[in-house]
Amino acid sequence: SFLNPTKAKEMWDNALAEKNIVAVGGATIILPESFGDEDDIVAVAEQWQINLGFFCGVEVLPDEHYYERLETGDFDIALYEVKTQYNSPASTLSAFSSGDERNVAGYSDAEFDGLLDSAQRCGSLNDCVKIYSSAEKMIIDDAAYVPVFYQSEYLVYPKEMAEIRYNPFTKQIDFTDAKNYD
């Protein structure tokens, strides 16, 4: 929707109307100093202002103050990196389950928790995809989490080498089957 400013504005206006809200005051996005890409977040905030009429400032905090503010809930919006432990939607979505230590938004929904539980027991990949998609839609619809962007990591090596594997979750490089054709 945010790639389509007209559709985004329509959805924004509909959401405000549903809640009987005439206008939304400004907000501040907090982010840790270690994030390092403040310009990207400022650009997103500018697009929200231009396309939605929603003013949003950006406050860069020293990491320790940022994490203190997350813990105390003293923020309007926080740029928060959801770190995963393994390659599965469960690893990401569980960060929003009731009581999870990564759940800085304080999101708690029994239906969401139930979806995650049922996904762990589902019998087929197609069923799991449907359940995880429903859970993801739920946290986005409830505005507990709005994906703004994602980052990818790559291992680059010369063409003379082959079969080197990289696990972005553990940051380990596996040379077990590595070959060097130099």
N, CA and C atoms as a LAMMPS dump frame, in Angstrom:
ITEM: TIMESTEP
0
ITEM: NUMBER OF ATOMS
546
ITEM: BOX BOUNDS ff ff ff
-5.0000000000000000e+02 5.0000000000000000e+02
-5.0000000000000000e+02 5.0000000000000000e+02
-5.0000000000000000e+02 5.0000000000000000e+02
ITEM: ATOMS id mol type element x y z
1 1 1 N 0.812 -1.196 0
2 1 2 C 0 0 0
3 1 3 C 0.851 1.253 0
4 2 1 N 1.979 1.241 0.727
5 2 2 C 2.804 2.435 0.771
6 2 3 C 3.601 2.609 -0.512
7 3 1 N 3.621 1.578 -1.35
8 3 2 C 4.22 1.745 -2.661
9 3 3 C 3.227 2.415 -3.595
10 4 1 N 1.981 2.463 -3.181
11 4 2 C 0.926 3.119 -3.942
12 4 3 C 0.361 4.228 -3.054
13 5 1 N 0.887 5.457 -3.182
14 5 2 C 0.48 6.543 -2.282
15 5 3 C -1.023 6.826 -2.285
16 6 1 N -1.672 6.683 -3.417
17 6 2 C -3.112 6.931 -3.485
18 6 3 C -3.87 5.903 -2.656
19 7 1 N -3.506 4.639 -2.805
20 7 2 C -4.15 3.567 -2.038
21 7 3 C -3.832 3.712 -0.548
22 8 1 N -2.585 4.078 -0.239
23 8 2 C -2.195 4.267 1.161
24 8 3 C -3.026 5.371 1.805
25 9 1 N -3.209 6.468 1.098
26 9 2 C -4.002 7.589 1.622
27 9 3 C -5.455 7.159 1.829
28 10 1 N -5.988 6.416 0.89
29 10 2 C -7.369 5.912 1.011
30 10 3 C -7.506 5.016 2.248
31 11 1 N -6.55 4.128 2.439
32 11 2 C -6.592 3.228 3.598
33 11 3 C -6.421 4.013 4.901
34 12 1 N -5.542 4.998 4.91
35 12 2 C -5.321 5.854 6.075
36 12 3 C -6.616 6.571 6.438
37 13 1 N -7.253 7.191 5.444
38 13 2 C -8.499 7.922 5.687
39 13 3 C -9.6 6.991 6.183
40 14 1 N -9.677 5.794 5.624
41 14 2 C -10.68 4.814 6.068
42 14 3 C -10.439 4.391 7.515
43 15 1 N -9.171 4.193 7.866
44 15 2 C -8.839 3.8 9.242
45 15 3 C -9.225 4.901 10.219
46 16 1 N -8.935 6.154 9.871
47 16 2 C -9.307 7.274 10.742
48 16 3 C -10.826 7.36 10.885
49 17 1 N -11.54 7.189 9.78
50 17 2 C -13.006 7.26 9.808
51 17 3 C -13.595 6.145 10.672
52 18 1 N -13.039 4.936 10.565
53 18 2 C -13.516 3.807 11.368
54 18 3 C -13.388 4.087 12.86
55 19 1 N -12.353 4.809 13.232
56 19 2 C -12.105 5.118 14.64
57 19 3 C -12.681 6.473 15.046
58 20 1 N -13.404 7.118 14.114
59 20 2 C -13.972 8.454 14.355
60 20 3 C -12.904 9.469 14.756
61 21 1 N -11.782 9.409 14.071
62 21 2 C -10.68 10.324 14.329
63 21 3 C -10.608 11.318 13.168
64 22 1 N -10.582 12.603 13.505
65 22 2 C -10.514 13.631 12.471
66 22 3 C -9.081 13.812 11.99
67 23 1 N -8.129 13.849 12.916
68 23 2 C -6.721 14.023 12.56
69 23 3 C -5.852 13.373 13.618
70 24 1 N -4.663 13.046 13.232
71 24 2 C -3.705 12.445 14.156
72 24 3 C -2.57 13.438 14.354
73 25 1 N -2.26 13.705 15.61
74 25 2 C -1.142 14.604 15.915
75 25 3 C 0.167 13.947 15.562
76 26 1 N 1.238 14.659 15.753
77 26 2 C 2.559 14.141 15.428
78 26 3 C 2.997 13.02 16.354
79 27 1 N 3.988 12.327 15.926
80 27 2 C 4.575 11.245 16.71
81 27 3 C 6.077 11.278 16.485
82 28 1 N 6.779 10.528 17.287
83 28 2 C 8.229 10.442 17.15
84 28 3 C 8.624 8.979 17.041
85 29 1 N 9.483 8.709 16.087
86 29 2 C 10.061 7.37 15.939
87 29 3 C 11.395 7.388 16.665
88 30 1 N 11.58 6.449 17.594
89 30 2 C 12.893 6.337 18.23
90 30 3 C 13.673 5.215 17.547
91 31 1 N 14.976 5.425 17.455
92 31 2 C 15.833 4.385 16.924
93 31 3 C 17.185 4.454 17.598
94 32 1 N 17.868 3.319 17.687
95 32 2 C 19.165 3.298 18.369
96 32 3 C 20.253 3.909 17.488
97 33 1 N 21.202 4.529 18.144
98 33 2 C 22.338 5.125 17.451
99 33 3 C 23.066 4.093 16.586
100 34 1 N 23.121 2.858 17.059
101 34 2 C 23.839 1.803 16.333
102 34 3 C 23.143 1.414 15.031
103 35 1 N 21.9 1.824 14.841
104 35 2 C 21.186 1.49 13.609
105 35 3 C 21.934 2.027 12.406
106 36 1 N 22.345 3.28 12.463
107 36 2 C 23.216 3.838 11.445
108 36 3 C 22.577 4.28 10.142
109 37 1 N 21.323 3.965 9.886
110 37 2 C 20.667 4.356 8.637
111 37 3 C 19.531 5.336 8.913
112 38 1 N 19.813 6.326 9.727
113 38 2 C 18.802 7.313 10.103
114 38 3 C 18.154 7.945 8.878
115 39 1 N 18.925 8.19 7.83
116 39 2 C 18.392 8.831 6.629
117 39 3 C 17.254 8.028 6.007
118 40 1 N 17.349 6.706 6.056
119 40 2 C 16.272 5.867 5.507
120 40 3 C 14.976 6.054 6.286
121 41 1 N 15.083 6.138 7.603
122 41 2 C 13.894 6.305 8.435
123 41 3 C 13.319 7.705 8.257
124 42 1 N 14.181 8.704 8.157
125 42 2 C 13.72 10.066 7.899
126 42 3 C 12.966 10.103 6.569
127 43 1 N 13.461 9.396 5.564
128 43 2 C 12.791 9.354 4.251
129 43 3 C 11.407 8.709 4.362
130 44 1 N 11.287 7.658 5.152
131 44 2 C 9.979 7.014 5.357
132 44 3 C 9.034 7.992 6.051
133 45 1 N 9.523 8.659 7.099
134 45 2 C 8.696 9.624 7.827
135 45 3 C 8.248 10.761 6.901
136 46 1 N 9.134 11.203 6.02
137 46 2 C 8.765 12.251 5.061
138 46 3 C 7.662 11.776 4.124
139 47 1 N 7.735 10.539 3.682
140 47 2 C 6.692 9.999 2.804
141 47 3 C 5.358 9.9 3.531
142 48 1 N 5.39 9.548 4.816
143 48 2 C 4.144 9.519 5.591
144 48 3 C 3.529 10.918 5.652
145 49 1 N 4.39 11.922 5.829
146 49 2 C 3.872 13.29 5.904
147 49 3 C 3.325 13.739 4.548
148 50 1 N 4.064 13.502 3.489
149 50 2 C 3.652 13.923 2.148
150 50 3 C 2.387 13.199 1.705
151 51 1 N 2.361 11.881 1.868
152 51 2 C 1.268 11.077 1.313
153 51 3 C 0.068 10.919 2.226
154 52 1 N 0.294 10.985 3.545
155 52 2 C -0.803 10.741 4.481
156 52 3 C -1.168 11.971 5.301
157 53 1 N -0.28 12.95 5.319
158 53 2 C -0.515 14.109 6.167
159 53 3 C -0.216 13.802 7.621
160 54 1 N 0.584 12.773 7.871
161 54 2 C 0.943 12.345 9.222
162 54 3 C 2.376 12.772 9.499
163 55 1 N 2.558 13.742 10.419
164 55 2 C 3.895 14.213 10.743
165 55 3 C 4.536 13.292 11.763
166 56 1 N 5.771 12.921 11.498
167 56 2 C 6.488 12.006 12.371
168 56 3 C 7.958 12.413 12.42
169 57 1 N 8.431 12.781 13.609
170 57 2 C 9.838 13.11 13.775
171 57 3 C 10.651 11.86 14.061
172 58 1 N 11.956 12.004 14.011
173 58 2 C 12.862 10.885 14.268
174 58 3 C 13.824 11.297 15.377
175 59 1 N 13.949 10.453 16.394
176 59 2 C 14.855 10.713 17.512
177 59 3 C 15.854 9.564 17.615
178 60 1 N 17.113 9.893 17.408
179 60 2 C 18.186 8.901 17.521
180 60 3 C 18.707 8.938 18.951
181 61 1 N 18.711 7.786 19.594
182 61 2 C 19.114 7.694 20.999
183 61 3 C 20.354 6.825 21.154
184 62 1 N 21.209 7.157 22.139
185 62 2 C 22.28 6.211 22.464
186 62 3 C 21.632 4.858 22.791
187 63 1 N 22.267 3.797 22.39
188 63 2 C 21.664 2.469 22.513
189 63 3 C 21.081 2.182 23.891
190 64 1 N 21.828 2.511 24.969
191 64 2 C 21.324 2.198 26.312
192 64 3 C 20.027 2.948 26.614
193 65 1 N 19.907 4.199 26.169
194 65 2 C 18.674 4.969 26.391
195 65 3 C 17.527 4.423 25.53
196 66 1 N 17.867 4.012 24.323
197 66 2 C 16.871 3.419 23.43
198 66 3 C 16.257 2.176 24.084
199 67 1 N 17.097 1.283 24.578
200 67 2 C 16.586 0.051 25.174
201 67 3 C 15.842 0.317 26.489
202 68 1 N 16.265 1.326 27.228
203 68 2 C 15.516 1.721 28.43
204 68 3 C 14.112 2.182 28.04
205 69 1 N 14.018 2.984 26.986
206 69 2 C 12.717 3.486 26.539
207 69 3 C 11.839 2.339 26.041
208 70 1 N 12.422 1.361 25.367
209 70 2 C 11.646 0.193 24.943
210 70 3 C 11.086 -0.539 26.154
211 71 1 N 11.945 -0.756 27.147
212 71 2 C 11.533 -1.483 28.351
213 71 3 C 10.404 -0.795 29.093
214 72 1 N 10.479 0.526 29.175
215 72 2 C 9.467 1.275 29.931
216 72 3 C 8.235 1.617 29.094
217 73 1 N 8.321 1.389 27.78
218 73 2 C 7.184 1.721 26.908
219 73 3 C 7.086 3.211 26.624
220 74 1 N 8.158 3.945 26.847
221 74 2 C 8.172 5.389 26.652
222 74 3 C 8.518 5.736 25.202
223 75 1 N 7.601 5.441 24.297
224 75 2 C 7.806 5.762 22.885
225 75 3 C 6.46 5.772 22.166
226 76 1 N 6.402 6.563 21.076
227 76 2 C 5.229 6.554 20.201
228 76 3 C 5.37 5.424 19.191
229 77 1 N 6.498 5.454 18.495
230 77 2 C 6.836 4.445 17.494
231 77 3 C 8.31 4.123 17.686
232 78 1 N 8.662 2.867 17.603
233 78 2 C 10.066 2.477 17.727
234 78 3 C 10.458 1.646 16.516
235 79 1 N 11.601 1.971 15.961
236 79 2 C 12.171 1.105 14.943
237 79 3 C 12.803 -0.041 15.71
238 80 1 N 12.293 -1.214 15.492
239 80 2 C 12.74 -2.354 16.284
240 80 3 C 13.099 -3.497 15.353
241 81 1 N 14.307 -3.974 15.499
242 81 2 C 14.765 -5.093 14.687
243 81 3 C 14.277 -6.399 15.315
244 82 1 N 13.49 -7.121 14.561
245 82 2 C 13.033 -8.425 15.029
246 82 3 C 14.069 -9.442 14.576
247 83 1 N 14.818 -9.942 15.538
248 83 2 C 15.865 -10.911 15.223
249 83 3 C 15.294 -12.314 15.303
250 84 1 N 15.701 -13.134 14.372
251 84 2 C 15.227 -14.513 14.352
252 84 3 C 16.357 -15.442 14.77
253 85 1 N 15.973 -16.562 15.314
254 85 2 C 16.946 -17.551 15.775
255 85 3 C 17.181 -18.628 14.717
256 86 1 N 16.198 -18.81 13.839
257 86 2 C 16.282 -19.856 12.83
258 86 3 C 15.374 -19.468 11.666
259 87 1 N 15.503 -20.172 10.568
260 87 2 C 14.811 -19.849 9.327
261 87 3 C 13.385 -20.402 9.331
262 88 1 N 12.495 -19.673 9.989
263 88 2 C 11.099 -20.076 10.037
264 88 3 C 10.254 -18.866 10.409
265 89 1 N 9.035 -18.787 9.884
266 89 2 C 8.157 -17.691 10.299
267 89 3 C 7.888 -17.73 11.803
268 90 1 N 7.931 -18.901 12.403
269 90 2 C 7.686 -19.02 13.838
270 90 3 C 8.696 -18.206 14.626
271 91 1 N 9.935 -18.174 14.17
272 91 2 C 10.977 -17.441 14.877
273 91 3 C 10.705 -15.943 14.881
274 92 1 N 10.162 -15.439 13.796
275 92 2 C 9.836 -14.013 13.722
276 92 3 C 8.533 -13.715 14.448
277 93 1 N 7.494 -14.457 14.138
278 93 2 C 6.166 -14.163 14.687
279 93 3 C 6.087 -14.386 16.189
280 94 1 N 6.88 -15.305 16.722
281 94 2 C 6.828 -15.55 18.168
282 94 3 C 7.267 -14.325 18.963
283 95 1 N 7.952 -13.373 18.311
284 95 2 C 8.35 -12.138 18.982
285 95 3 C 7.141 -11.289 19.373
286 96 1 N 5.958 -11.668 18.911
287 96 2 C 4.737 -10.931 19.233
288 96 3 C 3.763 -11.767 20.059
289 97 1 N 4.217 -12.927 20.516
290 97 2 C 3.34 -13.753 21.34
291 97 3 C 3.342 -13.205 22.768
292 98 1 N 2.258 -13.451 23.453
293 98 2 C 2.099 -12.952 24.823
294 98 3 C 3.254 -13.43 25.694
295 99 1 N 3.909 -12.491 26.355
296 99 2 C 4.963 -12.837 27.293
297 99 3 C 6.338 -13.026 26.7
298 100 1 N 6.494 -13.005 25.382
299 100 2 C 7.821 -13.174 24.796
300 100 3 C 8.677 -11.958 25.132
301 101 1 N 9.927 -12.184 25.514
302 101 2 C 10.805 -11.075 25.922
303 101 3 C 11.084 -10.094 24.78
304 102 1 N 10.93 -10.527 23.537
305 102 2 C 11.142 -9.62 22.404
306 102 3 C 9.903 -8.8 22.077
307 103 1 N 8.819 -9.022 22.783
308 103 2 C 7.537 -8.38 22.502
309 103 3 C 7.488 -6.978 23.124
310 104 1 N 8.28 -6.058 22.574
311 104 2 C 8.37 -4.713 23.146
312 104 3 C 7.088 -3.917 22.933
313 105 1 N 6.256 -4.321 21.982
314 105 2 C 4.987 -3.626 21.746
315 105 3 C 3.958 -4.007 22.808
316 106 1 N 4.233 -5.063 23.563
317 106 2 C 3.28 -5.512 24.575
318 106 3 C 2.039 -6.135 23.956
319 107 1 N 2.171 -6.612 22.738
320 107 2 C 1.032 -7.208 22.036
321 107 3 C 0.61 -8.49 22.737
322 108 1 N -0.689 -8.639 22.927
323 108 2 C -1.205 -9.845 23.567
324 108 3 C -2.575 -10.15 22.986
325 109 1 N -2.678 -11.277 22.318
326 109 2 C -3.94 -11.679 21.716
327 109 3 C -4.015 -13.198 21.759
328 110 1 N -5.017 -13.719 22.421
329 110 2 C -5.158 -15.17 22.579
330 110 3 C -5.32 -15.867 21.227
331 111 1 N -6.028 -15.231 20.302
332 111 2 C -6.215 -15.83 18.979
333 111 3 C -4.868 -15.938 18.247
334 112 1 N -4.062 -14.875 18.335
335 112 2 C -2.726 -14.888 17.718
336 112 3 C -1.882 -16.005 18.324
337 113 1 N -1.845 -16.074 19.658
338 113 2 C -1.074 -17.122 20.337
339 113 3 C -1.56 -18.507 19.909
340 114 1 N -2.876 -18.654 19.751
341 114 2 C -3.442 -19.926 19.31
342 114 3 C -3.017 -20.289 17.895
343 115 1 N -2.939 -19.285 17.023
344 115 2 C -2.48 -19.543 15.656
345 115 3 C -1.048 -20.067 15.664
346 116 1 N -0.192 -19.439 16.474
347 116 2 C 1.198 -19.901 16.531
348 116 3 C 1.283 -21.324 17.077
349 117 1 N 0.47 -21.615 18.078
350 117 2 C 0.458 -22.976 18.63
351 117 3 C -0.006 -23.982 17.587
352 118 1 N -1.068 -23.658 16.854
353 118 2 C -1.581 -24.598 15.856
354 118 3 C -0.611 -24.755 14.689
355 119 1 N 0.136 -23.716 14.369
356 119 2 C 1.117 -23.824 13.288
357 119 3 C 2.209 -24.825 13.642
358 120 1 N 2.528 -24.917 14.924
359 120 2 C 3.553 -25.868 15.355
360 120 3 C 3.097 -27.319 15.187
361 121 1 N 1.779 -27.518 15.127
362 121 2 C 1.236 -28.876 15.042
363 121 3 C 0.624 -29.193 13.682
364 122 1 N 0.684 -28.269 12.726
365 122 2 C -0.01 -28.499 11.459
366 122 3 C 0.646 -29.628 10.671
367 123 1 N -0.165 -30.263 9.853
368 123 2 C 0.28 -31.456 9.153
369 123 3 C 0.919 -31.219 7.8
370 124 1 N 0.624 -30.098 7.166
371 124 2 C 1.176 -29.884 5.831
372 124 3 C 1.767 -28.49 5.714
373 125 1 N 2.676 -28.36 4.78
374 125 2 C 3.326 -27.076 4.543
375 125 3 C 2.294 -26.032 4.142
376 126 1 N 1.343 -26.387 3.289
377 126 2 C 0.311 -25.435 2.86
378 126 3 C -0.509 -24.929 4.047
379 127 1 N -0.851 -25.829 4.967
380 127 2 C -1.608 -25.421 6.153
381 127 3 C -0.782 -24.469 7.019
382 128 1 N 0.5 -24.781 7.18
383 128 2 C 1.392 -23.922 7.973
384 128 3 C 1.482 -22.527 7.354
385 129 1 N 1.626 -22.458 6.04
386 129 2 C 1.728 -21.166 5.351
387 129 3 C 0.473 -20.345 5.597
388 130 1 N -0.7 -20.986 5.494
389 130 2 C -1.965 -20.274 5.721
390 130 3 C -2.049 -19.745 7.158
391 131 1 N -1.665 -20.575 8.108
392 131 2 C -1.737 -20.172 9.519
393 131 3 C -0.772 -19.029 9.806
394 132 1 N 0.476 -19.163 9.353
395 132 2 C 1.457 -18.096 9.587
396 132 3 C 1.051 -16.805 8.873
397 133 1 N 0.474 -16.927 7.687
398 133 2 C -0.01 -15.735 6.973
399 133 3 C -1.113 -15.045 7.758
400 134 1 N -2.016 -15.824 8.33
401 134 2 C -3.096 -15.258 9.148
402 134 3 C -2.534 -14.557 10.379
403 135 1 N -1.542 -15.165 11.01
404 135 2 C -0.927 -14.558 12.204
405 135 3 C -0.217 -13.257 11.838
406 136 1 N 0.51 -13.274 10.729
407 136 2 C 1.204 -12.061 10.293
408 136 3 C 0.206 -10.953 9.983
409 137 1 N -0.858 -11.297 9.283
410 137 2 C -1.895 -10.307 8.948
411 137 3 C -2.503 -9.72 10.223
412 138 1 N -2.688 -10.56 11.226
413 138 2 C -3.294 -10.108 12.477
414 138 3 C -2.438 -9.047 13.165
415 139 1 N -1.122 -9.284 13.288
416 139 2 C -0.298 -8.293 13.993
417 139 3 C -0.144 -7.014 13.172
418 140 1 N -0.191 -7.136 11.853
419 140 2 C -0.127 -5.932 11.018
420 140 3 C -1.444 -5.174 11.103
421 141 1 N -2.568 -5.883 11.007
422 141 2 C -3.886 -5.232 11.108
423 141 3 C -4.08 -4.566 12.463
424 142 1 N -3.53 -5.164 13.511
425 142 2 C -3.649 -4.595 14.857
426 142 3 C -2.601 -3.515 15.121
427 143 1 N -1.776 -3.225 14.12
428 143 2 C -0.731 -2.195 14.191
429 143 3 C 0.275 -2.447 15.313
430 144 1 N 0.471 -3.706 15.669
431 144 2 C 1.497 -4.049 16.65
432 144 3 C 2.868 -4.05 15.98
433 145 1 N 2.838 -4.242 14.681
434 145 2 C 4.074 -4.355 13.919
435 145 3 C 3.778 -3.93 12.492
436 146 1 N 4.602 -3.058 11.979
437 146 2 C 4.464 -2.636 10.591
438 146 3 C 5.836 -2.788 9.948
439 147 1 N 5.989 -3.764 9.066
440 147 2 C 7.295 -3.924 8.427
441 147 3 C 7.592 -2.71 7.548
442 148 1 N 8.703 -2.051 7.827
443 148 2 C 9.083 -0.866 7.065
444 148 3 C 10.108 -1.261 6.007
445 149 1 N 11.043 -2.108 6.368
446 149 2 C 12.017 -2.632 5.425
447 149 3 C 12.684 -3.838 6.052
448 150 1 N 13.448 -4.529 5.241
449 150 2 C 14.201 -5.661 5.751
450 150 3 C 15.611 -5.589 5.191
451 151 1 N 16.488 -6.298 5.821
452 151 2 C 17.87 -6.345 5.378
453 151 3 C 18.238 -7.785 5.073
454 152 1 N 19.068 -7.939 4.09
455 152 2 C 19.566 -9.266 3.738
456 152 3 C 21.072 -9.297 3.943
457 153 1 N 21.563 -10.473 4.217
458 153 2 C 22.996 -10.662 4.336
459 153 3 C 23.428 -11.679 3.297
460 154 1 N 24.582 -11.439 2.731
461 154 2 C 25.103 -12.343 1.726
462 154 3 C 26.555 -12.656 2.028
463 155 1 N 26.978 -13.84 1.653
464 155 2 C 28.375 -14.206 1.696
465 155 3 C 28.854 -14.148 0.256
466 156 1 N 29.888 -13.385 0.014
467 156 2 C 30.427 -13.242 -1.333
468 156 3 C 31.814 -13.856 -1.344
469 157 1 N 32.062 -14.674 -2.362
470 157 2 C 33.384 -15.263 -2.5
471 157 3 C 33.731 -15.345 -3.983
472 158 1 N 35.027 -15.48 -4.323
473 158 2 C 35.441 -15.475 -5.727
474 158 3 C 34.895 -16.674 -6.494
475 159 1 N 34.779 -16.512 -7.804
476 159 2 C 34.211 -17.574 -8.636
477 159 3 C 35.074 -18.834 -8.652
478 160 1 N 36.33 -18.723 -8.219
479 160 2 C 37.207 -19.894 -8.159
480 160 3 C 36.851 -20.808 -6.991
481 161 1 N 35.987 -20.352 -6.123
482 161 2 C 35.592 -21.142 -4.956
483 161 3 C 34.144 -21.588 -5.118
484 162 1 N 33.797 -22.673 -4.438
485 162 2 C 32.428 -23.196 -4.535
486 162 3 C 32.038 -23.911 -3.246
487 163 1 N 30.76 -24.071 -3.086
488 163 2 C 30.154 -24.853 -1.999
489 163 3 C 30.539 -24.381 -0.598
490 164 1 N 30.664 -23.068 -0.45
491 164 2 C 30.826 -22.479 0.875
492 164 3 C 29.425 -22.063 1.306
493 165 1 N 29.044 -22.429 2.5
494 165 2 C 27.686 -22.134 2.968
495 165 3 C 27.725 -21.135 4.119
496 166 1 N 26.724 -20.264 4.145
497 166 2 C 26.623 -19.239 5.179
498 166 3 C 25.247 -19.303 5.817
499 167 1 N 25.212 -19.332 7.134
500 167 2 C 23.953 -19.309 7.862
501 167 3 C 23.772 -17.916 8.452
502 168 1 N 22.827 -17.102 7.884
503 168 2 C 22.668 -15.735 8.367
504 168 3 C 22.101 -15.653 9.787
505 169 1 N 21.548 -16.733 10.281
506 169 2 C 20.963 -16.723 11.619
507 169 3 C 22.022 -16.929 12.691
508 170 1 N 22.982 -17.804 12.41
509 170 2 C 24.044 -18.061 13.381
510 170 3 C 25.33 -17.312 13.038
511 171 1 N 25.384 -16.733 11.842
512 171 2 C 26.557 -15.993 11.329
513 171 3 C 27.762 -16.925 11.14
514 172 1 N 27.498 -18.205 10.929
515 172 2 C 28.579 -19.163 10.765
516 172 3 C 28.799 -19.473 9.288
517 173 1 N 30.06 -19.651 8.945
518 173 2 C 30.439 -20.043 7.596
519 173 3 C 30.88 -21.494 7.661
520 174 1 N 30.326 -22.305 6.749
521 174 2 C 30.623 -23.73 6.73
522 174 3 C 31.516 -24.034 5.522
523 175 1 N 32.745 -24.443 5.797
524 175 2 C 33.701 -24.774 4.742
525 175 3 C 33.802 -26.284 4.526
526 176 1 N 32.916 -27.07 5.125
527 176 2 C 32.998 -28.526 5.066
528 176 3 C 33.168 -29.052 3.657
529 177 1 N 32.338 -28.58 2.728
530 177 2 C 32.395 -29.054 1.336
531 177 3 C 33.047 -28.052 0.388
532 178 1 N 33.748 -27.08 0.938
533 178 2 C 34.326 -26.008 0.121
534 178 3 C 35.351 -26.535 -0.879
535 179 1 N 35.352 -25.877 -2.029
536 179 2 C 36.289 -26.24 -3.086
537 179 3 C 36.944 -24.956 -3.596
538 180 1 N 38.223 -25.073 -3.935
539 180 2 C 38.956 -23.959 -4.505
540 180 3 C 39.523 -24.436 -5.841
541 181 1 N 39.073 -23.833 -6.941
542 181 2 C 39.482 -24.25 -8.276
543 181 3 C 40.591 -23.373 -8.842
544 182 1 N 41.288 -22.676 -7.989
545 182 2 C 42.363 -21.774 -8.424
546 182 3 C 43.624 -22.546 -8.751
